[in-house]
Amino acid sequence: DNNYTISIKKLSLDMEMESIREVQRKIFPTMALSYNHNISRVINDIDSRSSSIRCDISETVWDGGKNNLVLQIYRYNYTILQQETDLYKNQFINAVRMKFFSILQIIENIKIQNELISLSKEQTEISLKEKDLGMILSIDYYEISSQYKSALIDLLKYKNSLLKAKNDFKSELNMNYEADFDIAGNLFIKLAKENKLN
């Protein structure tokens, strides 16, 4: 309901249904009732009053099938709109799922990258001691140190990707960009794996 396009399509469906009802009303007989009550002043002890009720019933005997044709067209239009709405809903749900799965993937990448950075940092510290002891060449140390710095840069890229993925997700759901949200750990991962995210 928060999606603008879906809201417009639902409104179009309601309007089409109202058109169907309007045509159906034309097919059936119509009745109009009116009531009139007059009171005149008493003149020479004569009280003149009158009341009347009028009922008019009209029914189209034959219209050449015009109303039935129009009704059939509106029903076809309604069916087409309903199918288009259902198709868009399915596409929308799939798009939201894909963006959600993308967020989960990036979060997993960040966790792996953090572990890689921890190992790379430890290796860099060991190689620095080995360089100071003359066990490895300086060029070897710089290469290991460069890998550590590269891992830090990759982590920054993943974090930026996560920020963009979250903004894309919020945009898809018409959420406020300033509003943040957390992925609730195992519950959401379980729902994602079972493909039950709606």
Accessible surface in RSA format (square Angstrom, percent):
REM  Atomic radii and reference values for relative SASA: ProtOr
REM  Chains: A
REM  Algorithm: Lee & Richards
REM  Probe-radius: 1.40
REM  Slices: 20
REM RES _ NUM      All-atoms   Total-Side   Main-Chain    Non-polar    All polar
REM                ABS   REL    ABS   REL    ABS   REL    ABS   REL    ABS   REL
RES ASP A   1   138.53  97.0  91.12  90.7  47.41 112.1  38.70  91.1  99.84  99.6
RES ASN A   2    95.73  66.0  80.54  77.8  15.19  36.6  37.42  90.1  58.30  56.4
RES ASN A   3    16.17  11.2  14.19  13.7   1.98   4.8   2.32   5.6  13.85  13.4
RES TYR A   4   158.18  73.9 152.04  86.5   6.14  16.0 118.90  89.4  39.28  48.4
RES THR A   5    50.29  35.8  48.52  49.2   1.76   4.2  23.34  31.3  26.95  40.7
RES ILE A   6    10.93   6.2  10.93   8.1   0.00   0.0  10.93   7.9   0.00   0.0
RES SER A   7    48.06  40.6  39.31  52.5   8.75  20.2  31.67  67.4  16.40  23.0
RES ILE A   8    73.91  42.1  73.69  54.9   0.22   0.5  73.76  53.1   0.15   0.4
RES LYS A   9    45.82  22.4  45.14  27.7   0.69   1.6  14.50  13.1  31.32  33.4
RES LYS A  10    74.77  36.5  73.81  45.3   0.96   2.3  48.56  43.7  26.21  27.9
RES LEU A  11    98.78  55.0  97.90  70.0   0.88   2.2  98.14  68.9   0.64   1.7
RES SER A  12    36.01  30.4  33.15  44.2   2.86   6.6  11.45  24.4  24.56  34.4
RES LEU A  13    14.73   8.2  14.53  10.4   0.21   0.5  14.73  10.3   0.00   0.0
RES ASP A  14    93.87  65.8  86.89  86.5   6.98  16.5  25.01  58.9  68.86  68.7
RES MET A  15   122.96  63.7 116.95  77.4   6.02  14.3 103.59  88.1  19.37  25.7
RES GLU A  16    27.26  15.6  26.62  20.1   0.64   1.5   0.45   0.9  26.80  21.9
RES MET A  17    55.13  28.5  55.13  36.5   0.00   0.0  44.39  37.7  10.74  14.2
RES GLU A  18    84.66  48.6  84.64  64.0   0.02   0.0  47.69  92.3  36.96  30.2
RES SER A  19    34.50  29.2  28.09  37.5   6.40  14.8   7.90  16.8  26.60  37.3
RES ILE A  20    10.01   5.7  10.01   7.5   0.00   0.0  10.01   7.2   0.00   0.0
RES ARG A  21   113.90  47.8 112.99  57.6   0.91   2.2  32.32  44.2  81.58  49.4
RES GLU A  22    78.84  45.3  78.84  59.6   0.00   0.0  31.81  61.5  47.03  38.4
RES VAL A  23     7.71   5.1   7.71   7.0   0.00   0.0   7.71   6.7   0.00   0.0
RES GLN A  24    55.72  31.2  55.59  40.6   0.13   0.3  12.03  25.6  43.69  33.1
RES ARG A  25   120.75  50.7 113.50  57.9   7.25  17.3  71.71  98.0  49.04  29.7
RES LYS A  26   115.27  56.2 102.32  62.8  12.95  30.8  54.65  49.2  60.62  64.6
RES ILE A  27    57.86  32.9  44.78  33.4  13.08  31.5  48.25  34.7   9.61  26.1
RES PHE A  28   130.16  65.1 126.75  78.5   3.40   8.9 127.16  77.1   3.00   8.6
RES PRO A  29    70.31  51.2  49.82  45.4  20.49  74.5  49.96  41.2  20.35 126.5
RES THR A  30    72.49  51.6  67.89  68.8   4.60  11.0  62.21  83.6  10.28  15.5
RES MET A  31   122.07  63.2  85.46  56.6  36.61  87.2  69.69  59.3  52.38  69.4
RES ALA A  32    60.16  55.3  52.76  81.4   7.40  16.8  58.48  82.4   1.68   4.4
RES LEU A  33   120.49  67.1  86.43  61.8  34.06  85.6  86.93  61.0  33.56  90.3
RES SER A  34    61.01  51.6  52.22  69.7   8.79  20.2  51.45 109.6   9.56  13.4
RES TYR A  35   142.43  66.5 110.37  62.8  32.06  83.4  86.55  65.0  55.87  68.9
RES ASN A  36    78.38  54.0  75.25  72.7   3.12   7.5  20.74  49.9  57.64  55.7
RES HIS A  37    87.19  47.7  61.79  42.9  25.40  65.0  51.28  52.8  35.91  41.8
RES ASN A  38    73.06  50.4  70.07  67.7   2.99   7.2  20.36  49.0  52.70  50.9
RES ILE A  39   114.29  65.0  80.15  59.7  34.14  82.3  80.15  57.7  34.14  92.7
RES SER A  40    53.19  44.9  44.66  59.6   8.53  19.6  22.93  48.8  30.26  42.4
RES ARG A  41   204.69  85.9 190.18  96.9  14.51  34.5  77.19 105.5 127.50  77.3
RES VAL A  42    95.79  63.0  68.49  62.0  27.29  65.8  68.49  59.5  27.29  74.0
RES ILE A  43   112.06  63.8 107.91  80.4   4.15  10.0 110.84  79.8   1.22   3.3
RES ASN A  44   131.81  90.9 101.10  97.7  30.71  73.9  31.66  76.2 100.15  96.8
RES ASP A  45   143.02 100.2 110.81 110.3  32.22  76.2  31.97  75.2 111.05 110.8
RES ILE A  46   118.57  67.5 114.24  85.1   4.33  10.4 116.75  84.1   1.81   4.9
RES ASP A  47    66.57  46.6  40.12  39.9  26.45  62.6  24.27  57.1  42.30  42.2
RES SER A  48    58.72  49.6  53.46  71.3   5.27  12.1  26.88  57.2  31.84  44.6
RES ARG A  49   154.07  64.7 122.03  62.2  32.03  76.3  33.75  46.1 120.32  72.9
RES SER A  50    60.47  51.1  51.84  69.2   8.62  19.9  49.61 105.6  10.86  15.2
RES SER A  51    69.55  58.8  35.29  47.1  34.26  78.9  28.17  60.0  41.39  58.0
RES SER A  52    59.48  50.3  51.58  68.8   7.90  18.2  46.89  99.9  12.59  17.6
RES ILE A  53   130.88  74.5  97.11  72.3  33.76  81.4  97.11  69.9  33.76  91.6
RES ARG A  54   154.37  64.8 150.61  76.8   3.76   8.9  48.89  66.8 105.47  63.9
RES CYS A  55    65.10  49.2  36.48  40.7  28.62  67.3  22.82  57.8  42.28  45.6
RES ASP A  56    65.86  46.1  60.75  60.5   5.12  12.1  27.77  65.4  38.09  38.0
RES ILE A  57   119.41  68.0  85.44  63.6  33.97  81.9  85.59  61.6  33.82  91.8
RES SER A  58    69.59  58.8  62.49  83.4   7.10  16.4  50.59 107.7  19.00  26.6
RES GLU A  59   111.12  63.8  84.13  63.7  26.98  64.2  19.01  36.8  92.11  75.2
RES THR A  60    75.74  53.9  51.58  52.3  24.17  57.6  29.82  40.0  45.93  69.4
RES VAL A  61   146.54  96.4 114.61 103.8  31.92  76.9 120.19 104.4  26.34  71.4
RES TRP A  62   197.48  79.2 170.32  82.4  27.16  63.8 150.85  80.4  46.63  75.7
RES ASP A  63    52.32  36.6  28.42  28.3  23.90  56.5  28.01  65.9  24.31  24.2
RES GLY A  64    53.14  65.5   0.00   N/A  53.14  65.5  21.35  58.6  31.79  71.2
RES GLY A  65    22.21  27.4   0.00   N/A  22.21  27.4  17.80  48.9   4.40   9.9
RES LYS A  66   139.34  68.0 134.63  82.6   4.71  11.2  82.34  74.1  57.00  60.7
RES ASN A  67    25.97  17.9  25.97  25.1   0.00   0.0   2.87   6.9  23.10  22.3
RES ASN A  68    95.17  65.6  89.78  86.8   5.39  13.0  24.52  59.0  70.64  68.3
RES LEU A  69   105.35  58.7 102.25  73.1   3.11   7.8 104.83  73.6   0.52   1.4
RES VAL A  70    44.47  29.3  44.35  40.2   0.12   0.3  44.46  38.6   0.01   0.0
RES LEU A  71    13.06   7.3  13.06   9.3   0.00   0.0  13.06   9.2   0.00   0.0
RES GLN A  72    85.25  47.7  83.28  60.9   1.97   4.7  22.91  48.8  62.34  47.3
RES ILE A  73    83.86  47.7  83.29  62.1   0.57   1.4  83.86  60.4   0.00   0.0
RES TYR A  74    66.67  31.1  66.67  37.9   0.00   0.0  22.64  17.0  44.04  54.3
RES ARG A  75   115.47  48.5 113.85  58.0   1.61   3.8  39.87  54.5  75.60  45.8
RES TYR A  76   130.80  61.1 130.22  74.1   0.58   1.5  98.08  73.7  32.73  40.3
RES ASN A  77    57.75  39.8  55.93  54.1   1.81   4.4   9.51  22.9  48.24  46.6
RES TYR A  78    56.26  26.3  56.26  32.0   0.00   0.0  28.72  21.6  27.55  34.0
RES THR A  79    65.90  46.9  63.63  64.5   2.27   5.4  42.67  57.3  23.23  35.1
RES ILE A  80    92.26  52.5  92.10  68.6   0.16   0.4  92.15  66.4   0.11   0.3
RES LEU A  81    39.16  21.8  39.12  28.0   0.04   0.1  39.12  27.5   0.04   0.1
RES GLN A  82    59.63  33.3  59.63  43.6   0.00   0.0  28.19  60.0  31.44  23.8
RES GLN A  83   113.74  63.6 107.84  78.8   5.90  14.1  38.70  82.4  75.04  56.9
RES GLU A  84    79.38  45.6  75.12  56.8   4.26  10.1  30.06  58.1  49.32  40.3
RES THR A  85     1.31   0.9   1.30   1.3   0.00   0.0   1.00   1.3   0.30   0.5
RES ASP A  86    61.42  43.0  60.22  59.9   1.20   2.8  23.83  56.1  37.59  37.5
RES LEU A  87   103.71  57.8 101.12  72.3   2.59   6.5 103.19  72.5   0.52   1.4
RES TYR A  88    58.00  27.1  57.95  33.0   0.06   0.2  40.63  30.5  17.38  21.4
RES LYS A  89    68.07  33.2  68.03  41.7   0.04   0.1  31.87  28.7  36.20  38.6
RES ASN A  90    84.67  58.4  82.78  80.0   1.89   4.6  17.81  42.9  66.86  64.6
RES GLN A  91    99.69  55.7  92.77  67.8   6.92  16.5  36.56  77.8  63.13  47.9
RES PHE A  92    30.44  15.2  25.73  15.9   4.72  12.3  30.44  18.5   0.00   0.0
RES ILE A  93    56.85  32.3  55.76  41.5   1.08   2.6  56.73  40.9   0.12   0.3
RES ASN A  94    77.11  53.2  76.29  73.7   0.82   2.0  21.55  51.9  55.56  53.7
RES ALA A  95    34.97  32.2  26.66  41.1   8.32  18.9  34.55  48.7   0.43   1.1
RES VAL A  96    11.01   7.2  11.01  10.0   0.00   0.0  11.01   9.6   0.00   0.0
RES ARG A  97    44.57  18.7  44.57  22.7   0.00   0.0   6.59   9.0  37.98  23.0
RES MET A  98   127.33  65.9 123.75  81.9   3.58   8.5  98.58  83.8  28.75  38.1
RES LYS A  99    62.83  30.7  60.08  36.9   2.75   6.5  23.59  21.2  39.24  41.8
RES PHE A 100     3.69   1.8   3.69   2.3   0.00   0.0   3.69   2.2   0.00   0.0
RES PHE A 101    58.62  29.3  54.71  33.9   3.90  10.2  55.18  33.5   3.44   9.8
RES SER A 102    49.16  41.5  40.83  54.5   8.34  19.2  27.15  57.8  22.01  30.8
RES ILE A 103     0.00   0.0   0.00   0.0   0.00   0.0   0.00   0.0   0.00   0.0
RES LEU A 104    21.22  11.8  20.51  14.7   0.71   1.8  20.68  14.5   0.55   1.5
RES GLN A 105   105.02  58.7 101.93  74.5   3.09   7.4  38.72  82.4  66.30  50.3
RES ILE A 106    20.41  11.6  20.41  15.2   0.00   0.0  20.41  14.7   0.00   0.0
RES ILE A 107    45.97  26.2  45.61  34.0   0.36   0.9  45.88  33.0   0.10   0.3
RES GLU A 108    62.93  36.1  62.93  47.6   0.00   0.0  31.53  61.0  31.40  25.6
RES ASN A 109    36.86  25.4  34.34  33.2   2.52   6.1   2.40   5.8  34.46  33.3
RES ILE A 110    21.76  12.4  21.76  16.2   0.00   0.0  21.76  15.7   0.00   0.0
RES LYS A 111   109.14  53.2 105.13  64.5   4.01   9.6  66.46  59.8  42.68  45.5
RES ILE A 112   106.78  60.8 106.21  79.1   0.57   1.4 106.30  76.5   0.48   1.3
RES GLN A 113    13.00   7.3  13.00   9.5   0.00   0.0   0.01   0.0  12.99   9.9
RES ASN A 114    69.61  48.0  63.30  61.2   6.31  15.2  22.79  54.8  46.82  45.3
RES GLU A 115   112.51  64.6 108.14  81.8   4.36  10.4  42.12  81.5  70.39  57.5
RES LEU A 116    89.84  50.0  87.77  62.8   2.07   5.2  89.31  62.7   0.53   1.4
RES ILE A 117    17.60  10.0  17.60  13.1   0.00   0.0  17.60  12.7   0.00   0.0
RES SER A 118    68.54  57.9  59.87  79.9   8.67  20.0  28.57  60.8  39.97  56.0
RES LEU A 119   118.50  66.0 114.35  81.8   4.14  10.4 114.70  80.6   3.80  10.2
RES SER A 120    16.21  13.7  10.22  13.6   5.99  13.8  13.38  28.5   2.83   4.0
RES LYS A 121   102.45  50.0 102.45  62.9   0.00   0.0  45.02  40.5  57.43  61.2
RES GLU A 122    96.95  55.7  95.20  72.0   1.75   4.2  31.27  60.5  65.67  53.6
RES GLN A 123    84.32  47.2  83.41  61.0   0.91   2.2  27.22  57.9  57.10  43.3
RES THR A 124    15.16  10.8  15.16  15.4   0.00   0.0  15.16  20.4   0.00   0.0
RES GLU A 125    88.48  50.8  86.22  65.2   2.26   5.4  36.24  70.1  52.24  42.7
RES ILE A 126    76.08  43.3  75.63  56.3   0.45   1.1  76.04  54.8   0.04   0.1
RES SER A 127     0.04   0.0   0.04   0.0   0.00   0.0   0.04   0.1   0.00   0.0
RES LEU A 128    72.90  40.6  72.90  52.2   0.00   0.0  72.90  51.2   0.00   0.0
RES LYS A 129   140.54  68.6 139.12  85.4   1.42   3.4  83.07  74.8  57.47  61.2
RES GLU A 130    46.87  26.9  46.87  35.5   0.00   0.0   7.82  15.1  39.05  31.9
RES LYS A 131    52.86  25.8  42.00  25.8  10.86  25.9   6.92   6.2  45.95  48.9
RES ASP A 132   101.95  71.4  65.33  65.0  36.62  86.6  31.18  73.4  70.76  70.6
RES LEU A 133   134.90  75.1 103.64  74.1  31.26  78.6 108.46  76.2  26.44  71.1
RES GLY A 134    64.22  79.2   0.00   N/A  64.22  79.2  30.76  84.4  33.46  74.9
RES MET A 135   129.50  67.1  93.76  62.0  35.74  85.1  88.67  75.4  40.83  54.1
RES ILE A 136    44.67  25.4  31.48  23.5  13.19  31.8  38.94  28.0   5.73  15.6
RES LEU A 137   125.74  70.0 123.34  88.2   2.40   6.0 125.53  88.2   0.21   0.6
RES SER A 138    54.36  45.9  49.00  65.4   5.36  12.3  21.57  45.9  32.79  45.9
RES ILE A 139   123.18  70.1 118.74  88.5   4.44  10.7 120.05  86.4   3.13   8.5
RES ASP A 140    57.40  40.2  56.14  55.9   1.26   3.0  13.73  32.3  43.67  43.5
RES TYR A 141    30.94  14.4  30.94  17.6   0.00   0.0   8.00   6.0  22.94  28.3
RES TYR A 142   131.89  61.6 127.55  72.6   4.35  11.3  89.06  66.9  42.84  52.8
RES GLU A 143   103.09  59.2  96.72  73.2   6.37  15.2  35.30  68.3  67.78  55.3
RES ILE A 144    37.77  21.5  37.73  28.1   0.04   0.1  37.73  27.2   0.04   0.1
RES SER A 145    13.17  11.1  13.17  17.6   0.00   0.0   2.53   5.4  10.63  14.9
RES SER A 146    63.31  53.5  58.61  78.2   4.70  10.8  24.79  52.8  38.52  54.0
RES GLN A 147   105.70  59.1  97.67  71.4   8.03  19.1  37.61  80.0  68.09  51.6
RES TYR A 148    42.45  19.8  42.45  24.2   0.00   0.0  24.73  18.6  17.72  21.8
RES LYS A 149   126.05  61.5 125.19  76.8   0.86   2.0  70.58  63.5  55.47  59.1
RES SER A 150    54.64  46.2  52.05  69.5   2.58   6.0  24.56  52.3  30.07  42.1
RES ALA A 151     6.08   5.6   3.78   5.8   2.30   5.2   5.69   8.0   0.39   1.0
RES LEU A 152    72.37  40.3  66.30  47.4   6.08  15.3  66.63  46.8   5.75  15.5
RES ILE A 153    98.22  55.9  96.53  71.9   1.69   4.1  98.16  70.7   0.06   0.2
RES ASP A 154    52.36  36.7  51.50  51.3   0.86   2.0   7.63  18.0  44.73  44.6
RES LEU A 155    20.27  11.3  20.27  14.5   0.00   0.0  20.27  14.2   0.00   0.0
RES LEU A 156   107.58  59.9 106.20  76.0   1.38   3.5 107.41  75.4   0.17   0.5
RES LYS A 157   124.07  60.5 121.50  74.5   2.57   6.1  74.50  67.1  49.57  52.8
RES TYR A 158    71.02  33.2  71.02  40.4   0.00   0.0  29.20  21.9  41.81  51.5
RES LYS A 159   106.84  52.1 100.40  61.6   6.44  15.3  51.24  46.1  55.60  59.2
RES ASN A 160    86.79  59.9  81.09  78.4   5.70  13.7  25.50  61.4  61.28  59.2
RES SER A 161    49.34  41.7  42.07  56.1   7.27  16.7  17.81  37.9  31.53  44.2
RES LEU A 162    30.65  17.1  30.65  21.9   0.00   0.0  30.65  21.5   0.00   0.0
RES LEU A 163   110.62  61.6 108.26  77.4   2.36   5.9 110.07  77.3   0.55   1.5
RES LYS A 164   132.72  64.7 129.17  79.3   3.55   8.5 101.18  91.1  31.55  33.6
RES ALA A 165    11.33  10.4   6.02   9.3   5.32  12.1  10.88  15.3   0.45   1.2
RES LYS A 166    33.82  16.5  33.82  20.7   0.00   0.0   8.75   7.9  25.06  26.7
RES ASN A 167    45.03  31.1  44.74  43.2   0.29   0.7  10.28  24.7  34.75  33.6
RES ASP A 168    47.84  33.5  45.10  44.9   2.74   6.5   7.00  16.5  40.84  40.7
RES PHE A 169    21.06  10.5  21.06  13.0   0.00   0.0  21.06  12.8   0.00   0.0
RES LYS A 170    11.10   5.4  11.10   6.8   0.00   0.0   0.00   0.0  11.10  11.8
RES SER A 171    53.70  45.4  41.62  55.5  12.08  27.8  11.25  24.0  42.45  59.5
RES GLU A 172    46.45  26.7  37.52  28.4   8.94  21.3   6.72  13.0  39.74  32.4
RES LEU A 173    48.51  27.0  46.52  33.3   1.99   5.0  48.10  33.8   0.40   1.1
RES ASN A 174    78.94  54.4  53.22  51.4  25.72  61.9  18.00  43.3  60.95  58.9
RES MET A 175    60.96  31.6  47.70  31.6  13.26  31.6  47.25  40.2  13.72  18.2
RES ASN A 176    97.17  67.0  79.96  77.3  17.21  41.5  31.80  76.5  65.37  63.2
RES TYR A 177   127.98  59.7 115.03  65.4  12.95  33.7  92.60  69.6  35.38  43.6
RES GLU A 178   162.20  93.1 127.74  96.6  34.46  82.0  53.73 103.9 108.47  88.6
RES ALA A 179    42.54  39.1  32.78  50.6   9.76  22.2  42.27  59.5   0.27   0.7
RES ASP A 180   107.90  75.6  78.47  78.1  29.43  69.6  37.55  88.4  70.35  70.2
RES PHE A 181    37.00  18.5  28.87  17.9   8.13  21.2  37.00  22.4   0.00   0.0
RES ASP A 182   123.38  86.4 102.26 101.8  21.12  49.9  32.37  76.2  91.01  90.8
RES ILE A 183    31.98  18.2  10.43   7.8  21.55  51.9  10.51   7.6  21.47  58.3
RES ALA A 184    52.45  48.2  34.90  53.9  17.55  39.9  47.26  66.6   5.19  13.7
RES GLY A 185    37.41  46.1   0.00   N/A  37.41  46.1  35.12  96.4   2.29   5.1
RES ASN A 186   127.89  88.2 120.42 116.4   7.47  18.0  34.07  82.0  93.82  90.7
RES LEU A 187   107.59  59.9 100.90  72.2   6.69  16.8 105.18  73.9   2.42   6.5
RES PHE A 188    58.12  29.1  58.12  36.0   0.00   0.0  58.12  35.2   0.00   0.0
RES ILE A 189    49.10  27.9  49.10  36.6   0.00   0.0  49.10  35.4   0.00   0.0
RES LYS A 190   117.04  57.1 113.21  69.5   3.83   9.1  85.21  76.7  31.83  33.9
RES LEU A 191    52.36  29.2  52.36  37.5   0.00   0.0  52.36  36.8   0.00   0.0
RES ALA A 192    10.88  10.0   4.03   6.2   6.85  15.6   4.37   6.1   6.51  17.2
RES LYS A 193   170.18  83.0 133.30  81.8  36.88  87.8  89.79  80.8  80.38  85.6
RES GLU A 194    72.27  41.5  49.19  37.2  23.09  55.0  34.52  66.8  37.76  30.8
RES ASN A 195    84.78  58.5  75.23  72.7   9.56  23.0  21.98  52.9  62.81  60.7
RES LYS A 196   124.50  60.7 112.00  68.7  12.50  29.8  67.76  61.0  56.73  60.4
RES LEU A 197    22.54  12.6  20.84  14.9   1.69   4.3  22.39  15.7   0.15   0.4
RES ASN A 198   140.74  97.1  91.24  88.2  49.50 119.2  49.71 119.6  91.03  88.0
END  Absolute sums over single chains surface
CHAIN  1 A    14910.2      13158.9       1751.3       8696.8       6213.4
END  Absolute sums over all chains
TOTAL         14910.2      13158.9       1751.3       8696.8       6213.4
